[in-house]
Amino acid sequence: MTAALALAGCGGSGDASPAGPELKVTGAYMPAPSMADMAAGFFTVTNSGGADTLTSVTSDLSDDVTLHATEGGAMEERKSFTVPAHGELDFASGGNHVMFEKLARKPAEGEKVAVELHFAKSGTVKVSMPVKSATYNPKTGH
Protein backbone atom coordinates (compact mmCIF):
# COMPACT_ATOMS: atom_id res chain seq x y z
CA MET A 1 0.00 0.00 0.00
CA THR A 2 2.91 2.34 0.74
CA ALA A 3 4.19 1.80 -2.81
CA ALA A 4 0.77 2.65 -4.21
CA LEU A 5 0.68 5.87 -2.21
CA ALA A 6 4.20 6.76 -3.32
CA LEU A 7 3.32 6.13 -6.97
CA ALA A 8 0.12 8.15 -6.64
CA GLY A 9 2.25 11.13 -5.66
CA CYS A 10 4.37 10.92 -8.80
CA GLY A 11 3.41 13.49 -11.39
CA GLY A 12 4.05 13.18 -15.06
CA SER A 13 0.72 14.40 -16.37
CA GLY A 14 2.43 17.39 -17.96
CA ASP A 15 -0.18 19.72 -16.45
CA ALA A 16 0.93 23.33 -16.97
CA SER A 17 -0.36 24.15 -13.48
CA PRO A 18 1.12 21.55 -11.13
CA ALA A 19 -0.77 22.94 -8.13
CA GLY A 20 -4.36 21.77 -8.26
CA PRO A 21 -7.20 23.50 -6.47
CA GLU A 22 -7.19 23.42 -2.67
CA LEU A 23 -10.71 24.36 -1.63
CA LYS A 24 -12.17 25.21 1.76
CA VAL A 25 -15.86 26.05 2.24
CA THR A 26 -16.71 28.35 5.15
CA GLY A 27 -19.59 30.46 6.43
CA ALA A 28 -22.32 28.25 4.94
CA TYR A 29 -25.87 29.08 6.01
CA MET A 30 -29.47 29.14 4.85
CA PRO A 31 -31.81 31.86 6.10
CA ALA A 32 -34.97 30.25 7.46
CA PRO A 33 -37.25 30.22 4.41
CA SER A 34 -40.32 32.43 4.52
CA MET A 35 -42.02 30.33 1.83
CA ALA A 36 -42.71 26.61 2.01
CA ASP A 37 -41.29 25.86 -1.44
CA MET A 38 -38.18 28.06 -1.85
CA ALA A 39 -34.96 28.85 0.04
CA ALA A 40 -31.53 30.38 -0.57
CA GLY A 41 -28.06 29.31 0.51
CA PHE A 42 -24.81 31.18 1.02
CA PHE A 43 -21.15 30.27 1.62
CA THR A 44 -17.58 31.18 0.70
CA VAL A 45 -15.16 28.96 -1.21
CA THR A 46 -11.52 29.83 -0.51
CA ASN A 47 -8.96 28.38 -2.90
CA SER A 48 -5.30 28.22 -1.97
CA GLY A 49 -4.34 26.36 -5.17
CA GLY A 50 -5.10 26.34 -8.89
CA ALA A 51 -8.41 27.47 -10.41
CA ASP A 52 -11.52 25.29 -10.33
CA THR A 53 -15.16 25.60 -11.37
CA LEU A 54 -18.30 25.11 -9.28
CA THR A 55 -20.56 23.26 -11.72
CA SER A 56 -23.62 22.41 -9.61
CA VAL A 57 -25.10 21.99 -6.15
CA THR A 58 -27.30 19.11 -4.99
CA SER A 59 -29.28 18.46 -1.80
CA ASP A 60 -31.87 16.04 -0.44
CA LEU A 61 -33.91 19.14 0.43
CA SER A 62 -34.72 19.77 -3.26
CA ASP A 63 -34.31 18.18 -6.67
CA ASP A 64 -34.23 21.69 -8.15
CA VAL A 65 -31.09 23.47 -6.87
CA THR A 66 -29.61 26.17 -9.11
CA LEU A 67 -26.78 28.70 -9.06
CA HIS A 68 -27.61 32.40 -9.41
CA ALA A 69 -25.75 35.68 -9.78
CA THR A 70 -27.19 39.08 -8.95
CA GLU A 71 -25.83 41.95 -11.01
CA GLY A 72 -27.31 45.43 -11.14
CA GLY A 73 -30.24 44.26 -9.04
CA ALA A 74 -31.19 41.54 -11.54
CA MET A 75 -30.95 37.84 -10.68
CA GLU A 76 -29.89 35.40 -13.39
CA GLU A 77 -29.26 31.68 -13.35
CA ARG A 78 -25.70 30.54 -14.08
CA LYS A 79 -24.47 27.11 -15.16
CA SER A 80 -21.19 27.49 -13.26
CA PHE A 81 -18.90 29.82 -11.32
CA THR A 82 -15.12 30.03 -11.53
CA VAL A 83 -13.19 29.63 -8.30
CA PRO A 84 -10.07 31.70 -9.03
CA ALA A 85 -6.60 30.39 -8.25
CA HIS A 86 -5.50 31.68 -4.85
CA GLY A 87 -8.82 33.53 -4.48
CA GLU A 88 -12.40 33.32 -3.26
CA LEU A 89 -15.84 32.68 -4.64
CA ASP A 90 -18.40 34.37 -2.41
CA PHE A 91 -22.09 33.51 -2.22
CA ALA A 92 -23.69 36.23 -0.06
CA SER A 93 -27.05 37.91 0.42
CA GLY A 94 -27.63 40.37 -2.42
CA GLY A 95 -25.06 38.65 -4.65
CA ASN A 96 -24.27 35.13 -5.84
CA HIS A 97 -26.51 32.54 -4.19
CA VAL A 98 -27.87 29.03 -4.42
CA MET A 99 -31.63 28.67 -4.95
CA PHE A 100 -33.49 25.65 -3.58
CA GLU A 101 -36.89 25.38 -5.28
CA LYS A 102 -39.74 22.89 -4.84
CA LEU A 103 -38.53 22.02 -1.34
CA ALA A 104 -39.22 18.49 -0.09
CA ARG A 105 -39.94 20.16 3.27
CA LYS A 106 -39.50 23.57 4.84
CA PRO A 107 -36.39 23.47 7.08
CA ALA A 108 -36.67 25.13 10.48
CA GLU A 109 -34.19 27.44 12.17
CA GLY A 110 -31.58 25.36 14.00
CA GLU A 111 -31.65 22.46 11.53
CA LYS A 112 -28.75 21.59 9.24
CA VAL A 113 -29.24 20.98 5.53
CA ALA A 114 -26.87 18.56 3.76
CA VAL A 115 -25.52 20.07 0.55
CA GLU A 116 -23.03 18.77 -2.01
CA LEU A 117 -20.98 21.24 -4.05
CA HIS A 118 -19.74 19.74 -7.31
CA PHE A 119 -16.46 21.06 -8.74
CA ALA A 120 -14.91 20.30 -12.14
CA LYS A 121 -11.49 19.37 -10.71
CA SER A 122 -12.00 18.86 -6.98
CA GLY A 123 -15.06 16.62 -7.24
CA THR A 124 -17.76 16.76 -4.58
CA VAL A 125 -17.44 18.73 -1.36
CA LYS A 126 -20.06 17.97 1.30
CA VAL A 127 -21.28 20.89 3.38
CA SER A 128 -23.61 21.03 6.38
CA MET A 129 -25.57 24.26 5.96
CA PRO A 130 -27.14 25.46 9.24
CA VAL A 131 -30.55 27.13 8.99
CA LYS A 132 -30.27 30.56 10.63
CA SER A 133 -32.90 33.21 11.38
CA ALA A 134 -34.41 34.88 8.33
CA THR A 135 -32.63 38.12 9.32
CA TYR A 136 -29.23 36.51 10.07
CA ASN A 137 -26.22 38.67 9.21
CA PRO A 138 -22.92 36.74 8.93
CA LYS A 139 -20.91 39.91 9.64
CA THR A 140 -22.47 40.27 13.10
CA GLY A 141 -23.32 36.61 13.72
CA HIS A 142 -26.92 37.55 14.54
C-alpha positions as CSV (number, residue, x, y, z in Angstrom):
1,M,0.0,0.0,0.0
2,T,2.9,2.3,0.7
3,A,4.2,1.8,-2.8
4,A,0.8,2.6,-4.2
5,L,0.7,5.9,-2.2
6,A,4.2,6.8,-3.3
7,L,3.3,6.1,-7.0
8,A,0.1,8.1,-6.6
9,G,2.2,11.1,-5.7
10,C,4.4,10.9,-8.8
11,G,3.4,13.5,-11.4
12,G,4.0,13.2,-15.1
13,S,0.7,14.4,-16.4
14,G,2.4,17.4,-18.0
15,D,-0.2,19.7,-16.5
16,A,0.9,23.3,-17.0
17,S,-0.4,24.1,-13.5
18,P,1.1,21.5,-11.1
19,A,-0.8,22.9,-8.1
20,G,-4.4,21.8,-8.3
21,P,-7.2,23.5,-6.5
22,E,-7.2,23.4,-2.7
23,L,-10.7,24.4,-1.6
24,K,-12.2,25.2,1.8
25,V,-15.9,26.0,2.2
26,T,-16.7,28.3,5.1
27,G,-19.6,30.5,6.4
28,A,-22.3,28.2,4.9
29,Y,-25.9,29.1,6.0
30,M,-29.5,29.1,4.9
31,P,-31.8,31.9,6.1
32,A,-35.0,30.2,7.5
33,P,-37.2,30.2,4.4
34,S,-40.3,32.4,4.5
35,M,-42.0,30.3,1.8
36,A,-42.7,26.6,2.0
37,D,-41.3,25.9,-1.4
38,M,-38.2,28.1,-1.9
39,A,-35.0,28.8,0.0
40,A,-31.5,30.4,-0.6
41,G,-28.1,29.3,0.5
42,F,-24.8,31.2,1.0
43,F,-21.2,30.3,1.6
44,T,-17.6,31.2,0.7
45,V,-15.2,29.0,-1.2
46,T,-11.5,29.8,-0.5
47,N,-9.0,28.4,-2.9
48,S,-5.3,28.2,-2.0
49,G,-4.3,26.4,-5.2
50,G,-5.1,26.3,-8.9
51,A,-8.4,27.5,-10.4
52,D,-11.5,25.3,-10.3
53,T,-15.2,25.6,-11.4
54,L,-18.3,25.1,-9.3
55,T,-20.6,23.3,-11.7
56,S,-23.6,22.4,-9.6
57,V,-25.1,22.0,-6.1
58,T,-27.3,19.1,-5.0
59,S,-29.3,18.5,-1.8
60,D,-31.9,16.0,-0.4
61,L,-33.9,19.1,0.4
62,S,-34.7,19.8,-3.3
63,D,-34.3,18.2,-6.7
64,D,-34.2,21.7,-8.1
65,V,-31.1,23.5,-6.9
66,T,-29.6,26.2,-9.1
67,L,-26.8,28.7,-9.1
68,H,-27.6,32.4,-9.4
69,A,-25.7,35.7,-9.8
70,T,-27.2,39.1,-9.0
71,E,-25.8,41.9,-11.0
72,G,-27.3,45.4,-11.1
73,G,-30.2,44.3,-9.0
74,A,-31.2,41.5,-11.5
75,M,-31.0,37.8,-10.7
76,E,-29.9,35.4,-13.4
77,E,-29.3,31.7,-13.3
78,R,-25.7,30.5,-14.1
79,K,-24.5,27.1,-15.2
80,S,-21.2,27.5,-13.3
81,F,-18.9,29.8,-11.3
82,T,-15.1,30.0,-11.5
83,V,-13.2,29.6,-8.3
84,P,-10.1,31.7,-9.0
85,A,-6.6,30.4,-8.3
86,H,-5.5,31.7,-4.8
87,G,-8.8,33.5,-4.5
88,E,-12.4,33.3,-3.3
89,L,-15.8,32.7,-4.6
90,D,-18.4,34.4,-2.4
91,F,-22.1,33.5,-2.2
92,A,-23.7,36.2,-0.1
93,S,-27.1,37.9,0.4
94,G,-27.6,40.4,-2.4
95,G,-25.1,38.7,-4.7
96,N,-24.3,35.1,-5.8
97,H,-26.5,32.5,-4.2
98,V,-27.9,29.0,-4.4
99,M,-31.6,28.7,-4.9
100,F,-33.5,25.7,-3.6
101,E,-36.9,25.4,-5.3
102,K,-39.7,22.9,-4.8
103,L,-38.5,22.0,-1.3
104,A,-39.2,18.5,-0.1
105,R,-39.9,20.2,3.3
106,K,-39.5,23.6,4.8
107,P,-36.4,23.5,7.1
108,A,-36.7,25.1,10.5
109,E,-34.2,27.4,12.2
110,G,-31.6,25.4,14.0
111,E,-31.7,22.5,11.5
112,K,-28.8,21.6,9.2
113,V,-29.2,21.0,5.5
114,A,-26.9,18.6,3.8
115,V,-25.5,20.1,0.5
116,E,-23.0,18.8,-2.0
117,L,-21.0,21.2,-4.0
118,H,-19.7,19.7,-7.3
119,F,-16.5,21.1,-8.7
120,A,-14.9,20.3,-12.1
121,K,-11.5,19.4,-10.7
122,S,-12.0,18.9,-7.0
123,G,-15.1,16.6,-7.2
124,T,-17.8,16.8,-4.6
125,V,-17.4,18.7,-1.4
126,K,-20.1,18.0,1.3
127,V,-21.3,20.9,3.4
128,S,-23.6,21.0,6.4
129,M,-25.6,24.3,6.0
130,P,-27.1,25.5,9.2
131,V,-30.5,27.1,9.0
132,K,-30.3,30.6,10.6
133,S,-32.9,33.2,11.4
134,A,-34.4,34.9,8.3
135,T,-32.6,38.1,9.3
136,Y,-29.2,36.5,10.1
137,N,-26.2,38.7,9.2
138,P,-22.9,36.7,8.9
139,K,-20.9,39.9,9.6
140,T,-22.5,40.3,13.1
141,G,-23.3,36.6,13.7
142,H,-26.9,37.6,14.5
